[in-house]
Amino acid sequence: MTQTENIRKYQKYLNTKKISLSSQATYLWHLKHFLAYLDKEKITPKNCEKYREFLLHKYKKIATINLRLSVINNYLKFSKQKQQLTLLSIEKQSIHVLTKKQLTEYLNLIPHPSDLISLRDKILLEILYYSGFKAKTIVSLEKKDLNLNKNIISYQKQEAKLNNSTKFYLLKYLQKRSDDSPYLFINFDHAGKNKNQALSVRSIERIIEKYSHQMSDVLRLNPQVLRHTLAYYLKQNGAQISQIKKALHFQSDLAAEFYYHKL
């Protein structure tokens, strides 16, 4: 079978996996570069290791190298080759997650919110974890992005379910607000400097830091740790790559697959 025929066969395989066209293009682009590097030589463990060394000399970022290695490993598996390229260590980029005990404590840091700030913070802490949204998405959320009849919050093409607790406090929070700001999470600065303006990403980080200091184990929490925790426990409960992609709103299958294997 010729190289071109192999690539076509592999593309058909990717189609059966329901991989998006943009991700398929990425897979095939990296594969063609790998095959071009081999220059018609056979795929052997020695040649694969040479290619890995080539990547190490050409690129500096671990993520870039591992992405290419992951694509080739996928192709090698499809081709029923025994060898697999060893990914680079990601210890420096290790993913930190909360234990189940820490997660429970985090979600109950504000047990009985009543004023606007505590209600806002309660909802914020829950949405940061349950939605899978990045902080930059959360600061952009507007009240019109809520569909409380369907228990959904959405931003552009991203969508997340609201649980009963979040919905309950959201209703109380919106009822208490008397401002005309369209944003869901705003600043209640009594000094008036930033009052009714949307929270910034840094503001969200400060709010998380403030509450994390109240935990029995003082942790350095940030929005990314919460997303990692969500993904980690979804995987522990059997979630596949497609489910992680949907829950954390990855735009490409390849990025989701690479992230999945880091968990």
LINDA-V328902 format. One record per helix or strand of 2 or more residues. SS is the DSSP state (2 for helix, 1 for strand). FROM is the first residue (numbers start at 0). TO is the last residue. Records with the same first field share a line. If there is no record, write none. Layout:
# LINDA-V328902
SS: FROM-TO, FROM-TO
This chain:
# LINDA-V328902
2: 2-15, 20-37, 44-57, 61-77, 90-92, 99-106, 115-129, 134-137, 142-144, 163-175, 200-211, 222-235, 240-247, 252-261
1: 145-146, 151-154, 157-160
